Structures are given as C-alpha cells and as structure tokens.
Amino acid sequence: MFQPSRQQILRLYKHLIRYGNQLQLTDKTYFLGRIRREFKEGRNISDPLKIEFNFKRGETLLRNGRIL
C-alpha cells in the first residue's frame, strides 16, 4: 500500500491547477472548481485506501490528460 506524503499531495494539487489553467476545449472554471472542491473534501479523509485511490486518480488524470 502506498501512502503519499503531504508534500506529494500538495505537488499533485499544484500540477492539477497548472493543468487546468492550460485547458482550451474545457470549461476552466468548472475544472478548477472541481479540483479545489475534491481536495477540500479529501482533507478530512483518514482511510489510507481512500487517500491512495484519490491520489492515484489525480496522477492518472495528469498522465492521460483526460477529465474524470
């Protein structure tokens, strides 16, 4: 099981925001709002499996360049 550090999570957030600012064919406001909302809701998650799932979900979005 992989447990991302706080620094890795913040780096992922930063990269997702940068990615959202570069979008051209998608509503940037919606995408950035959704990223912020997901991270705000995920702040209170304590289950390591859910944390790992959400982290990998964000990494996949960056790697594939697709909106989930």
mmCIF file of the N, C-alpha and C atoms, coordinates in Angstrom:
data_MODEL
# 
_entry.id   MODEL 
# 
loop_
_atom_site.group_PDB 
_atom_site.id 
_atom_site.type_symbol 
_atom_site.label_atom_id 
_atom_site.label_alt_id 
_atom_site.label_comp_id 
_atom_site.label_asym_id 
_atom_site.label_entity_id 
_atom_site.label_seq_id 
_atom_site.pdbx_PDB_ins_code 
_atom_site.Cartn_x 
_atom_site.Cartn_y 
_atom_site.Cartn_z 
_atom_site.occupancy 
_atom_site.B_iso_or_equiv 
_atom_site.pdbx_formal_charge 
_atom_site.auth_seq_id 
_atom_site.auth_comp_id 
_atom_site.auth_asym_id 
_atom_site.auth_atom_id 
_atom_site.pdbx_PDB_model_num 
ATOM 1   N N  . MET A 1 1  ? 0.848   -1.179 0.000   1.00 0.00 ? 1  MET A N  1 
ATOM 2   C CA . MET A 1 1  ? 0.000   0.000  0.000   1.00 0.00 ? 1  MET A CA 1 
ATOM 3   C C  . MET A 1 1  ? 0.892   1.239  0.000   1.00 0.00 ? 1  MET A C  1 
ATOM 4   N N  . PHE A 1 2  ? 0.523   2.206  -0.807  1.00 0.00 ? 2  PHE A N  1 
ATOM 5   C CA . PHE A 1 2  ? 1.286   3.437  -0.971  1.00 0.00 ? 2  PHE A CA 1 
ATOM 6   C C  . PHE A 1 2  ? 0.595   4.565  -0.216  1.00 0.00 ? 2  PHE A C  1 
ATOM 7   N N  . GLN A 1 3  ? 1.309   5.232  0.659   1.00 0.00 ? 3  GLN A N  1 
ATOM 8   C CA . GLN A 1 3  ? 0.757   6.360  1.406   1.00 0.00 ? 3  GLN A CA 1 
ATOM 9   C C  . GLN A 1 3  ? 1.483   7.633  0.982   1.00 0.00 ? 3  GLN A C  1 
ATOM 10  N N  . PRO A 1 4  ? 0.841   8.489  0.174   1.00 0.00 ? 4  PRO A N  1 
ATOM 11  C CA . PRO A 1 4  ? 1.520   9.703  -0.285  1.00 0.00 ? 4  PRO A CA 1 
ATOM 12  C C  . PRO A 1 4  ? 1.745   10.678 0.869   1.00 0.00 ? 4  PRO A C  1 
ATOM 13  N N  . SER A 1 5  ? 2.857   11.373 0.815   1.00 0.00 ? 5  SER A N  1 
ATOM 14  C CA . SER A 1 5  ? 3.166   12.357 1.848   1.00 0.00 ? 5  SER A CA 1 
ATOM 15  C C  . SER A 1 5  ? 2.392   13.637 1.583   1.00 0.00 ? 5  SER A C  1 
ATOM 16  N N  . ARG A 1 6  ? 2.361   14.501 2.555   1.00 0.00 ? 6  ARG A N  1 
ATOM 17  C CA . ARG A 1 6  ? 1.688   15.795 2.416   1.00 0.00 ? 6  ARG A CA 1 
ATOM 18  C C  . ARG A 1 6  ? 2.307   16.584 1.261   1.00 0.00 ? 6  ARG A C  1 
ATOM 19  N N  . GLN A 1 7  ? 3.619   16.525 1.147   1.00 0.00 ? 7  GLN A N  1 
ATOM 20  C CA . GLN A 1 7  ? 4.325   17.238 0.091   1.00 0.00 ? 7  GLN A CA 1 
ATOM 21  C C  . GLN A 1 7  ? 3.912   16.707 -1.295  1.00 0.00 ? 7  GLN A C  1 
ATOM 22  N N  . GLN A 1 8  ? 3.779   15.409 -1.427  1.00 0.00 ? 8  GLN A N  1 
ATOM 23  C CA . GLN A 1 8  ? 3.364   14.823 -2.709  1.00 0.00 ? 8  GLN A CA 1 
ATOM 24  C C  . GLN A 1 8  ? 1.941   15.242 -3.064  1.00 0.00 ? 8  GLN A C  1 
ATOM 25  N N  . ILE A 1 9  ? 1.073   15.295 -2.072  1.00 0.00 ? 9  ILE A N  1 
ATOM 26  C CA . ILE A 1 9  ? -0.316  15.695 -2.305  1.00 0.00 ? 9  ILE A CA 1 
ATOM 27  C C  . ILE A 1 9  ? -0.381  17.157 -2.736  1.00 0.00 ? 9  ILE A C  1 
ATOM 28  N N  . LEU A 1 10 ? 0.378   18.011 -2.074  1.00 0.00 ? 10 LEU A N  1 
ATOM 29  C CA . LEU A 1 10 ? 0.401   19.422 -2.450  1.00 0.00 ? 10 LEU A CA 1 
ATOM 30  C C  . LEU A 1 10 ? 0.987   19.622 -3.845  1.00 0.00 ? 10 LEU A C  1 
ATOM 31  N N  . ARG A 1 11 ? 2.000   18.834 -4.187  1.00 0.00 ? 11 ARG A N  1 
ATOM 32  C CA . ARG A 1 11 ? 2.589   18.910 -5.521  1.00 0.00 ? 11 ARG A CA 1 
ATOM 33  C C  . ARG A 1 11 ? 1.566   18.488 -6.579  1.00 0.00 ? 11 ARG A C  1 
ATOM 34  N N  . LEU A 1 12 ? 0.809   17.437 -6.286  1.00 0.00 ? 12 LEU A N  1 
ATOM 35  C CA . LEU A 1 12 ? -0.237  16.991 -7.209  1.00 0.00 ? 12 LEU A CA 1 
ATOM 36  C C  . LEU A 1 12 ? -1.282  18.091 -7.399  1.00 0.00 ? 12 LEU A C  1 
ATOM 37  N N  . TYR A 1 13 ? -1.695  18.727 -6.317  1.00 0.00 ? 13 TYR A N  1 
ATOM 38  C CA . TYR A 1 13 ? -2.663  19.821 -6.383  1.00 0.00 ? 13 TYR A CA 1 
ATOM 39  C C  . TYR A 1 13 ? -2.141  20.943 -7.277  1.00 0.00 ? 13 TYR A C  1 
ATOM 40  N N  . LYS A 1 14 ? -0.900  21.310 -7.067  1.00 0.00 ? 14 LYS A N  1 
ATOM 41  C CA . LYS A 1 14 ? -0.271  22.382 -7.844  1.00 0.00 ? 14 LYS A CA 1 
ATOM 42  C C  . LYS A 1 14 ? -0.232  22.023 -9.342  1.00 0.00 ? 14 LYS A C  1 
ATOM 43  N N  . HIS A 1 15 ? 0.127   20.794 -9.641  1.00 0.00 ? 15 HIS A N  1 
ATOM 44  C CA . HIS A 1 15 ? 0.196   20.349 -11.038 1.00 0.00 ? 15 HIS A CA 1 
ATOM 45  C C  . HIS A 1 15 ? -1.199  20.315 -11.681 1.00 0.00 ? 15 HIS A C  1 
ATOM 46  N N  . LEU A 1 16 ? -2.212  19.901 -10.915 1.00 0.00 ? 16 LEU A N  1 
ATOM 47  C CA . LEU A 1 16 ? -3.566  19.857 -11.453 1.00 0.00 ? 16 LEU A CA 1 
ATOM 48  C C  . LEU A 1 16 ? -4.087  21.272 -11.741 1.00 0.00 ? 16 LEU A C  1 
ATOM 49  N N  . ILE A 1 17 ? -3.760  22.225 -10.870 1.00 0.00 ? 17 ILE A N  1 
ATOM 50  C CA . ILE A 1 17 ? -4.175  23.609 -11.094 1.00 0.00 ? 17 ILE A CA 1 
ATOM 51  C C  . ILE A 1 17 ? -3.489  24.160 -12.346 1.00 0.00 ? 17 ILE A C  1 
ATOM 52  N N  . ARG A 1 18 ? -2.212  23.877 -12.498 1.00 0.00 ? 18 ARG A N  1 
ATOM 53  C CA . ARG A 1 18 ? -1.495  24.320 -13.705 1.00 0.00 ? 18 ARG A CA 1 
ATOM 54  C C  . ARG A 1 18 ? -2.103  23.684 -14.958 1.00 0.00 ? 18 ARG A C  1 
ATOM 55  N N  . TYR A 1 19 ? -2.403  22.404 -14.875 1.00 0.00 ? 19 TYR A N  1 
ATOM 56  C CA . TYR A 1 19 ? -3.017  21.707 -15.997 1.00 0.00 ? 19 TYR A CA 1 
ATOM 57  C C  . TYR A 1 19 ? -4.366  22.351 -16.344 1.00 0.00 ? 19 TYR A C  1 
ATOM 58  N N  . GLY A 1 20 ? -5.153  22.669 -15.332 1.00 0.00 ? 20 GLY A N  1 
ATOM 59  C CA . GLY A 1 20 ? -6.454  23.290 -15.543 1.00 0.00 ? 20 GLY A CA 1 
ATOM 60  C C  . GLY A 1 20 ? -6.354  24.651 -16.200 1.00 0.00 ? 20 GLY A C  1 
ATOM 61  N N  . ASN A 1 21 ? -5.326  25.398 -15.882 1.00 0.00 ? 21 ASN A N  1 
ATOM 62  C CA . ASN A 1 21 ? -5.144  26.716 -16.483 1.00 0.00 ? 21 ASN A CA 1 
ATOM 63  C C  . ASN A 1 21 ? -4.745  26.630 -17.954 1.00 0.00 ? 21 ASN A C  1 
ATOM 64  N N  . GLN A 1 22 ? -4.240  25.492 -18.389 1.00 0.00 ? 22 GLN A N  1 
ATOM 65  C CA . GLN A 1 22 ? -3.819  25.318 -19.776 1.00 0.00 ? 22 GLN A CA 1 
ATOM 66  C C  . GLN A 1 22 ? -4.916  24.736 -20.665 1.00 0.00 ? 22 GLN A C  1 
ATOM 67  N N  . LEU A 1 23 ? -6.030  24.329 -20.083 1.00 0.00 ? 23 LEU A N  1 
ATOM 68  C CA . LEU A 1 23 ? -7.106  23.724 -20.864 1.00 0.00 ? 23 LEU A CA 1 
ATOM 69  C C  . LEU A 1 23 ? -7.684  24.723 -21.850 1.00 0.00 ? 23 LEU A C  1 
ATOM 70  N N  . GLN A 1 24 ? -8.015  24.230 -23.034 1.00 0.00 ? 24 GLN A N  1 
ATOM 71  C CA . GLN A 1 24 ? -8.587  25.102 -24.054 1.00 0.00 ? 24 GLN A CA 1 
ATOM 72  C C  . GLN A 1 24 ? -9.985  24.661 -24.477 1.00 0.00 ? 24 GLN A C  1 
ATOM 73  N N  . LEU A 1 25 ? -10.241 23.378 -24.511 1.00 0.00 ? 25 LEU A N  1 
ATOM 74  C CA . LEU A 1 25 ? -11.531 22.882 -25.000 1.00 0.00 ? 25 LEU A CA 1 
ATOM 75  C C  . LEU A 1 25 ? -12.491 22.509 -23.881 1.00 0.00 ? 25 LEU A C  1 
ATOM 76  N N  . THR A 1 26 ? -12.144 22.833 -22.657 1.00 0.00 ? 26 THR A N  1 
ATOM 77  C CA . THR A 1 26 ? -12.959 22.501 -21.495 1.00 0.00 ? 26 THR A CA 1 
ATOM 78  C C  . THR A 1 26 ? -13.188 23.766 -20.679 1.00 0.00 ? 26 THR A C  1 
ATOM 79  N N  . ASP A 1 27 ? -14.283 23.799 -19.949 1.00 0.00 ? 27 ASP A N  1 
ATOM 80  C CA . ASP A 1 27 ? -14.581 24.945 -19.091 1.00 0.00 ? 27 ASP A CA 1 
ATOM 81  C C  . ASP A 1 27 ? -13.580 24.988 -17.934 1.00 0.00 ? 27 ASP A C  1 
ATOM 82  N N  . LYS A 1 28 ? -12.660 25.920 -17.980 1.00 0.00 ? 28 LYS A N  1 
ATOM 83  C CA . LYS A 1 28 ? -11.609 26.037 -16.961 1.00 0.00 ? 28 LYS A CA 1 
ATOM 84  C C  . LYS A 1 28 ? -12.190 26.281 -15.576 1.00 0.00 ? 28 LYS A C  1 
ATOM 85  N N  . THR A 1 29 ? -13.215 27.130 -15.506 1.00 0.00 ? 29 THR A N  1 
ATOM 86  C CA . THR A 1 29 ? -13.816 27.468 -14.218 1.00 0.00 ? 29 THR A CA 1 
ATOM 87  C C  . THR A 1 29 ? -14.375 26.220 -13.541 1.00 0.00 ? 29 THR A C  1 
ATOM 88  N N  . TYR A 1 30 ? -15.073 25.403 -14.307 1.00 0.00 ? 30 TYR A N  1 
ATOM 89  C CA . TYR A 1 30 ? -15.629 24.164 -13.766 1.00 0.00 ? 30 TYR A CA 1 
ATOM 90  C C  . TYR A 1 30 ? -14.519 23.228 -13.309 1.00 0.00 ? 30 TYR A C  1 
ATOM 91  N N  . PHE A 1 31 ? -13.515 23.033 -14.155 1.00 0.00 ? 31 PHE A N  1 
ATOM 92  C CA . PHE A 1 31 ? -12.431 22.107 -13.844 1.00 0.00 ? 31 PHE A CA 1 
ATOM 93  C C  . PHE A 1 31 ? -11.687 22.547 -12.578 1.00 0.00 ? 31 PHE A C  1 
ATOM 94  N N  . LEU A 1 32 ? -11.312 23.822 -12.515 1.00 0.00 ? 32 LEU A N  1 
ATOM 95  C CA . LEU A 1 32 ? -10.563 24.309 -11.355 1.00 0.00 ? 32 LEU A CA 1 
ATOM 96  C C  . LEU A 1 32 ? -11.407 24.262 -10.088 1.00 0.00 ? 32 LEU A C  1 
ATOM 97  N N  . GLY A 1 33 ? -12.690 24.573 -10.209 1.00 0.00 ? 33 GLY A N  1 
ATOM 98  C CA . GLY A 1 33 ? -13.587 24.481 -9.058  1.00 0.00 ? 33 GLY A CA 1 
ATOM 99  C C  . GLY A 1 33 ? -13.724 23.056 -8.560  1.00 0.00 ? 33 GLY A C  1 
ATOM 100 N N  . ARG A 1 34 ? -13.793 22.137 -9.512  1.00 0.00 ? 34 ARG A N  1 
ATOM 101 C CA . ARG A 1 34 ? -13.913 20.731 -9.122  1.00 0.00 ? 34 ARG A CA 1 
ATOM 102 C C  . ARG A 1 34 ? -12.645 20.229 -8.428  1.00 0.00 ? 34 ARG A C  1 
ATOM 103 N N  . ILE A 1 35 ? -11.480 20.638 -8.934  1.00 0.00 ? 35 ILE A N  1 
ATOM 104 C CA . ILE A 1 35 ? -10.224 20.239 -8.298  1.00 0.00 ? 35 ILE A CA 1 
ATOM 105 C C  . ILE A 1 35 ? -10.170 20.774 -6.871  1.00 0.00 ? 35 ILE A C  1 
ATOM 106 N N  . ARG A 1 36 ? -10.495 22.045 -6.713  1.00 0.00 ? 36 ARG A N  1 
ATOM 107 C CA . ARG A 1 36 ? -10.472 22.648 -5.366  1.00 0.00 ? 36 ARG A CA 1 
ATOM 108 C C  . ARG A 1 36 ? -11.456 21.959 -4.435  1.00 0.00 ? 36 ARG A C  1 
ATOM 109 N N  . ARG A 1 37 ? -12.665 21.677 -4.940  1.00 0.00 ? 37 ARG A N  1 
ATOM 110 C CA . ARG A 1 37 ? -13.684 21.025 -4.121  1.00 0.00 ? 37 ARG A CA 1 
ATOM 111 C C  . ARG A 1 37 ? -13.257 19.610 -3.721  1.00 0.00 ? 37 ARG A C  1 
ATOM 112 N N  . GLU A 1 38 ? -12.695 18.862 -4.675  1.00 0.00 ? 38 GLU A N  1 
ATOM 113 C CA . GLU A 1 38 ? -12.241 17.498 -4.377  1.00 0.00 ? 38 GLU A CA 1 
ATOM 114 C C  . GLU A 1 38 ? -11.154 17.489 -3.297  1.00 0.00 ? 38 GLU A C  1 
ATOM 115 N N  . PHE A 1 39 ? -10.207 18.419 -3.402  1.00 0.00 ? 39 PHE A N  1 
ATOM 116 C CA . PHE A 1 39 ? -9.139  18.470 -2.410  1.00 0.00 ? 39 PHE A CA 1 
ATOM 117 C C  . PHE A 1 39 ? -9.667  18.936 -1.059  1.00 0.00 ? 39 PHE A C  1 
ATOM 118 N N  . LYS A 1 40 ? -10.614 19.861 -1.068  1.00 0.00 ? 40 LYS A N  1 
ATOM 119 C CA . LYS A 1 40 ? -11.182 20.341 0.196   1.00 0.00 ? 40 LYS A CA 1 
ATOM 120 C C  . LYS A 1 40 ? -11.954 19.229 0.896   1.00 0.00 ? 40 LYS A C  1 
ATOM 121 N N  . GLU A 1 41 ? -12.720 18.461 0.132   1.00 0.00 ? 41 GLU A N  1 
ATOM 122 C CA . GLU A 1 41 ? -13.470 17.335 0.703   1.00 0.00 ? 41 GLU A CA 1 
ATOM 123 C C  . GLU A 1 41 ? -12.531 16.225 1.159   1.00 0.00 ? 41 GLU A C  1 
ATOM 124 N N  . GLY A 1 42 ? -11.438 16.030 0.421   1.00 0.00 ? 42 GLY A N  1 
ATOM 125 C CA . GLY A 1 42 ? -10.485 14.974 0.753   1.00 0.00 ? 42 GLY A CA 1 
ATOM 126 C C  . GLY A 1 42 ? -9.595  15.297 1.938   1.00 0.00 ? 42 GLY A C  1 
ATOM 127 N N  . ARG A 1 43 ? -9.637  16.528 2.385   1.00 0.00 ? 43 ARG A N  1 
ATOM 128 C CA . ARG A 1 43 ? -8.797  16.943 3.513   1.00 0.00 ? 43 ARG A CA 1 
ATOM 129 C C  . ARG A 1 43 ? -9.098  16.142 4.777   1.00 0.00 ? 43 ARG A C  1 
ATOM 130 N N  . ASN A 1 44 ? -10.348 15.725 4.942   1.00 0.00 ? 44 ASN A N  1 
ATOM 131 C CA . ASN A 1 44 ? -10.765 15.029 6.163   1.00 0.00 ? 44 ASN A CA 1 
ATOM 132 C C  . ASN A 1 44 ? -10.724 13.514 6.056   1.00 0.00 ? 44 ASN A C  1 
ATOM 133 N N  . ILE A 1 45 ? -10.269 12.990 4.949   1.00 0.00 ? 45 ILE A N  1 
ATOM 134 C CA . ILE A 1 45 ? -10.203 11.538 4.770   1.00 0.00 ? 45 ILE A CA 1 
ATOM 135 C C  . ILE A 1 45 ? -9.035  10.983 5.584   1.00 0.00 ? 45 ILE A C  1 
ATOM 136 N N  . SER A 1 46 ? -9.319  9.925  6.336   1.00 0.00 ? 46 SER A N  1 
ATOM 137 C CA . SER A 1 46 ? -8.265  9.318  7.145   1.00 0.00 ? 46 SER A CA 1 
ATOM 138 C C  . SER A 1 46 ? -7.981  7.870  6.731   1.00 0.00 ? 46 SER A C  1 
ATOM 139 N N  . ASP A 1 47 ? -8.841  7.298  5.912   1.00 0.00 ? 47 ASP A N  1 
ATOM 140 C CA . ASP A 1 47 ? -8.654  5.925  5.446   1.00 0.00 ? 47 ASP A CA 1 
ATOM 141 C C  . ASP A 1 47 ? -7.520  5.885  4.417   1.00 0.00 ? 47 ASP A C  1 
ATOM 142 N N  . PRO A 1 48 ? -6.447  5.143  4.689   1.00 0.00 ? 48 PRO A N  1 
ATOM 143 C CA . PRO A 1 48 ? -5.306  5.101  3.771   1.00 0.00 ? 48 PRO A CA 1 
ATOM 144 C C  . PRO A 1 48 ? -5.664  4.618  2.368   1.00 0.00 ? 48 PRO A C  1 
ATOM 145 N N  . LEU A 1 49 ? -6.612  3.712  2.246   1.00 0.00 ? 49 LEU A N  1 
ATOM 146 C CA . LEU A 1 49 ? -7.004  3.217  0.924   1.00 0.00 ? 49 LEU A CA 1 
ATOM 147 C C  . LEU A 1 49 ? -7.694  4.305  0.103   1.00 0.00 ? 49 LEU A C  1 
ATOM 148 N N  . LYS A 1 50 ? -8.533  5.105  0.738   1.00 0.00 ? 50 LYS A N  1 
ATOM 149 C CA . LYS A 1 50 ? -9.210  6.194  0.036   1.00 0.00 ? 50 LYS A CA 1 
ATOM 150 C C  . LYS A 1 50 ? -8.217  7.280  -0.361  1.00 0.00 ? 50 LYS A C  1 
ATOM 151 N N  . ILE A 1 51 ? -7.260  7.556  0.512   1.00 0.00 ? 51 ILE A N  1 
ATOM 152 C CA . ILE A 1 51 ? -6.230  8.546  0.205   1.00 0.00 ? 51 ILE A CA 1 
ATOM 153 C C  . ILE A 1 51 ? -5.428  8.085  -0.998  1.00 0.00 ? 51 ILE A C  1 
ATOM 154 N N  . GLU A 1 52 ? -5.018  6.822  -0.988  1.00 0.00 ? 52 GLU A N  1 
ATOM 155 C CA . GLU A 1 52 ? -4.246  6.266  -2.093  1.00 0.00 ? 52 GLU A CA 1 
ATOM 156 C C  . GLU A 1 52 ? -5.059  6.303  -3.390  1.00 0.00 ? 52 GLU A C  1 
ATOM 157 N N  . PHE A 1 53 ? -6.341  5.930  -3.324  1.00 0.00 ? 53 PHE A N  1 
ATOM 158 C CA . PHE A 1 53 ? -7.198  5.932  -4.506  1.00 0.00 ? 53 PHE A CA 1 
ATOM 159 C C  . PHE A 1 53 ? -7.305  7.333  -5.100  1.00 0.00 ? 53 PHE A C  1 
ATOM 160 N N  . ASN A 1 54 ? -7.586  8.326  -4.263  1.00 0.00 ? 54 ASN A N  1 
ATOM 161 C CA . ASN A 1 54 ? -7.737  9.702  -4.742  1.00 0.00 ? 54 ASN A CA 1 
ATOM 162 C C  . ASN A 1 54 ? -6.429  10.240 -5.323  1.00 0.00 ? 54 ASN A C  1 
ATOM 163 N N  . PHE A 1 55 ? -5.309  9.907  -4.700  1.00 0.00 ? 55 PHE A N  1 
ATOM 164 C CA . PHE A 1 55 ? -4.012  10.364 -5.192  1.00 0.00 ? 55 PHE A CA 1 
ATOM 165 C C  . PHE A 1 55 ? -3.724  9.774  -6.566  1.00 0.00 ? 55 PHE A C  1 
ATOM 166 N N  . LYS A 1 56 ? -3.947  8.469  -6.709  1.00 0.00 ? 56 LYS A N  1 
ATOM 167 C CA . LYS A 1 56 ? -3.704  7.818  -7.996  1.00 0.00 ? 56 LYS A CA 1 
ATOM 168 C C  . LYS A 1 56 ? -4.674  8.315  -9.062  1.00 0.00 ? 56 LYS A C  1 
ATOM 169 N N  . ARG A 1 57 ? -5.878  8.667  -8.661  1.00 0.00 ? 57 ARG A N  1 
ATOM 170 C CA . ARG A 1 57 ? -6.862  9.222  -9.590  1.00 0.00 ? 57 ARG A CA 1 
ATOM 171 C C  . ARG A 1 57 ? -6.358  10.546 -10.161 1.00 0.00 ? 57 ARG A C  1 
ATOM 172 N N  . GLY A 1 58 ? -5.806  11.384 -9.294  1.00 0.00 ? 58 GLY A N  1 
ATOM 173 C CA . GLY A 1 58 ? -5.252  12.659 -9.748  1.00 0.00 ? 58 GLY A CA 1 
ATOM 174 C C  . GLY A 1 58 ? -4.047  12.468 -10.648 1.00 0.00 ? 58 GLY A C  1 
ATOM 175 N N  . GLU A 1 59 ? -3.170  11.533 -10.289 1.00 0.00 ? 59 GLU A N  1 
ATOM 176 C CA . GLU A 1 59 ? -1.997  11.262 -11.128 1.00 0.00 ? 59 GLU A CA 1 
ATOM 177 C C  . GLU A 1 59 ? -2.412  10.741 -12.500 1.00 0.00 ? 59 GLU A C  1 
ATOM 178 N N  . THR A 1 60 ? -3.416  9.894  -12.539 1.00 0.00 ? 60 THR A N  1 
ATOM 179 C CA . THR A 1 60 ? -3.914  9.346  -13.798 1.00 0.00 ? 60 THR A CA 1 
ATOM 180 C C  . THR A 1 60 ? -4.464  10.451 -14.679 1.00 0.00 ? 60 THR A C  1 
ATOM 181 N N  . LEU A 1 61 ? -5.186  11.376 -14.081 1.00 0.00 ? 61 LEU A N  1 
ATOM 182 C CA . LEU A 1 61 ? -5.728  12.492 -14.839 1.00 0.00 ? 61 LEU A CA 1 
ATOM 183 C C  . LEU A 1 61 ? -4.599  13.281 -15.500 1.00 0.00 ? 61 LEU A C  1 
ATOM 184 N N  . LEU A 1 62 ? -3.540  13.546 -14.776 1.00 0.00 ? 62 LEU A N  1 
ATOM 185 C CA . LEU A 1 62 ? -2.409  14.285 -15.345 1.00 0.00 ? 62 LEU A CA 1 
ATOM 186 C C  . LEU A 1 62 ? -1.707  13.484 -16.430 1.00 0.00 ? 62 LEU A C  1 
ATOM 187 N N  . ARG A 1 63 ? -1.498  12.224 -16.166 1.00 0.00 ? 63 ARG A N  1 
ATOM 188 C CA . ARG A 1 63 ? -0.758  11.372 -17.105 1.00 0.00 ? 63 ARG A CA 1 
ATOM 189 C C  . ARG A 1 63 ? -1.523  11.189 -18.415 1.00 0.00 ? 63 ARG A C  1 
ATOM 190 N N  . ASN A 1 64 ? -2.827  10.956 -18.330 1.00 0.00 ? 64 ASN A N  1 
ATOM 191 C CA . ASN A 1 64 ? -3.615  10.682 -19.531 1.00 0.00 ? 64 ASN A CA 1 
ATOM 192 C C  . ASN A 1 64 ? -4.186  11.950 -20.164 1.00 0.00 ? 64 ASN A C  1 
ATOM 193 N N  . GLY A 1 65 ? -4.215  13.020 -19.402 1.00 0.00 ? 65 GLY A N  1 
ATOM 194 C CA . GLY A 1 65 ? -4.761  14.263 -19.936 1.00 0.00 ? 65 GLY A CA 1 
ATOM 195 C C  . GLY A 1 65 ? -6.242  14.212 -20.167 1.00 0.00 ? 65 GLY A C  1 
ATOM 196 N N  . ARG A 1 66 ? -6.944  13.442 -19.359 1.00 0.00 ? 66 ARG A N  1 
ATOM 197 C CA . ARG A 1 66 ? -8.385  13.309 -19.500 1.00 0.00 ? 66 ARG A CA 1 
ATOM 198 C C  . ARG A 1 66 ? -9.071  13.766 -18.224 1.00 0.00 ? 66 ARG A C  1 
ATOM 199 N N  . ILE A 1 67 ? -10.221 14.332 -18.402 1.00 0.00 ? 67 ILE A N  1 
ATOM 200 C CA . ILE A 1 67 ? -11.014 14.764 -17.255 1.00 0.00 ? 67 ILE A CA 1 
ATOM 201 C C  . ILE A 1 67 ? -11.870 13.594 -16.804 1.00 0.00 ? 67 ILE A C  1 
ATOM 202 N N  . LEU A 1 68 ? -11.819 13.289 -15.523 1.00 0.00 ? 68 LEU A N  1 
ATOM 203 C CA . LEU A 1 68 ? -12.574 12.155 -14.986 1.00 0.00 ? 68 LEU A CA 1 
ATOM 204 C C  . LEU A 1 68 ? -13.966 12.575 -14.590 1.00 0.00 ? 68 LEU A C  1 
# 
